[in-house]
Amino acid sequence: MIGGCEFSVAAPWGEMHVLGYFLPAVSAELDAFLEACRADRVRRGREIVEKLQAIGVTVDFDDVLRESDGGAVGRPHVARALVATGFARDLNDAFDRYLGRGKPAYADKALPTFRAVADVVHRAGGVVSAAHLKDRATRAVLERFQRDGLDAVETRHPSHGPDQRARLTSFALSLGLLRTGGSDWHGDSLPDDTHGTIGSQHVPADWLGALEARRAA
């Protein structure tokens, strides 16, 4: 089993997701970093609920906490609370009406820099991969993040079509970046062009070996 975590970081277009692999079960620095991220998620969740209440959607933050069940609070938990209380038909409806960027209850979260996350992951003995970049992955963007510690690029993802996979693969190989892949399954979400089922993305074993070698180096 490989320990990992998905981080949100600041990017030229707003927000980017970053995958940290080979993370230890216990790391004081990483734990402190994640606790700060979780605290900001709580702050953001409360702000979202306040915005919902201001437009007459009477969901409570306790409803959100019940949905998160002790986990890090995120917009999907607010969406589930909206469904449970009858203010949305399903998760997609909750995001389309209230929670998506530009919608009435959207709230920004505090985003660390890519370098800050890469440094924490590397000091914990892990490697860093940029997740599901799609068409945002230009060569210039990848070179910029590579200078800040990027090890790999997620080339295989449900949202990546054949052309995107080919382009990302070409960039990765030419820049000396490794490749990763994943389903991005979110537990109770139905498979679509953003989230697949576990095992839906074939990831060659030699990719794992290359990541392990990079980690050791």
N, C-alpha and C positions, 0 to 999 in steps of 0.2 A: 504494500500500500504506500502511496506517495502522498505526503501531506501538502496541501495547497491552499491558496486563498485568492479570491478575486478582489482587486482594489479599484477604486475610482480615482482618477488623477486629472489634473488640468491639462487641456490640449488646445492647440490653436483654434479648433472649432468648438470648444466648450468643455466636453468631458470625454475621457477615454477610459476603457477598462483594461486592466493589466493583470496578468496571471502570474502568481508566484508559485513555483514548484519546489519540492524537496524541503519544505519548511518543517522545522522540528516541532514536536508536541509542546515543548516548553522553551521559551525564549523571553527573557525579561524585557528586552528592548522591543521586540515584535509585539509582545502582549500589551505593553504600554501604548504603543502606536495604535493598535487595534482598539484599545479601550477609548482612546481619544476619538477615533472614528465613530465608534458606537455612540459615544456621548453626543456627537454632532448629529447623528441620525435621530436620536431622541429629540434633540432641539428642533430638527427639521420636521419630524412627525408632529410635534405639538403645533408648529407653525401651520402645517397643512390643515390640521384639525380646526384651528382657529379660523382659517380662511373658509373652510367648509361651513362652519357654524355661522360665519358672517353672511353667507348667502342662503341660510335657512336649512342647511343639511345638518340635522341634529345627531351626528355621530360623536361619540366621546373618545378621548384618548385611551381610556380603559378598554374600549372595544378593540382598538388597535393593538394594545398590549396583549390582549387575549389571543389575537390572531398570530402575533409574533411568538407567543409561547416561550418567552425567555431568550429568543434569538435577537439578532441585530434588527432594529426596526427599519422597515423600508416601505416604499410606496405600495408594493404588492400587499402588504399587511393592511394598509389603509383601504386598498381596493377590496380586499376580502371583507373588511368591516362594513364597507358600503353595500356590498352584496348581502351580507348577513342581516343588515338593518333595513333592507329593501330600497335603498337609494340608487342601486345600479343592478342591471340584469345579470351581468357577469363581469369578469375582470377587465375585459376589453372595453366594455361600456363605461366602467369606472374611470379608466384612463382617458377614453375619448371625451368624456363629459367634464371631468374634474381634474385629473391628476397629471395629464401629459403636459409637456412643455408648452407654455402659452395658454394653458387652461386656467380656470378661475382659482383653483386651489394649489397650483404648482408653486413650489418653493425650492430655491437653490440650496445645495449643500456646500459646505466648505471643502474644497478640493486641494489635496496636497500636490506638490509638483511631482513629475515623473521621477526626477532624480532622487527626491526624498524617499519614495517608495523603493526604487531600485537599490538605494544604499541600504535600507533596512533589510530587504530580502537578501542581498548579497552578504551582509554581515551575519545573517542567520544561516548562511550556507546554502541558499537557494539560487534559482535562476529565474529570469524575468522574460515573459512573453507578452507581446501586444495582442490583445484579443479582438476578434471580429472587426477589423478595420474597414473592410469592404473597399469602397472607392476612395476613402480618405488616405489610404496608404500610398502616397507618392514616394518616389525615391528620396526626395529632399526631406520629407517627414521622417522616414525611417533612419536616414543618416543622422538627423538631429537627435532622435531618441537613442540611437546607437552610441553617440558620443556621451550620452547621459547614463549609459549602462544597459541598454537593451541587448538581450541575448538571443531572442527568438521571435518569430512571428506566427500567429495562429493562421495557418493557410486553409485548413479544413474546418468548416463551420456550416451549420444549416443555412445561414444567410449568404454564403459565398457560392455564386454560380461558377460554371467551368471557366469563364474568362477571368473572373476575379481570382480564382485559385491559381490559374496559370500566371497571372501578372504578379501575384504575391510570391509565388514560388520563384519566379525569375528574379525579383528584387532580393529575396532572401539569399538565394544562391550567389548572386553577384556581389552582395555586401558581406558575405560570410556569416549571415545570421542563420540560426537553426530554425527548424519548423516544428510546430505543434498543431494539434487538432482536438476538437471536443464537440460534444452535443449541445452544451449550454442548457441542459435540462434543468428546470426550475421546480421540480417536485410535482406540483399538481397542475401545471400548465399543459395544455394540449399541444401535440407536435404541430409546428407550423414552419414558416420560412425563417423564423428567428430562433426557436428552441426546438431541438430534436429530442428523441428518446435516447436513453443511455445505450451506447454501442452503435448508434446510427452513423457515426463517422469513423471510417477505418483509419487507424493511426499505425503506421508501420513500426515494428519493434526496433528497427535501427534508429528511428527518431529518438526513442527513449534512451538508447545507448549513447547517442551523441549528446543529449542533455546531461546525462550522468557524467560524461567525460568533461563537459564544460563546467559542471559543478565542481568536479574534483580539481580542475585547473584553477 
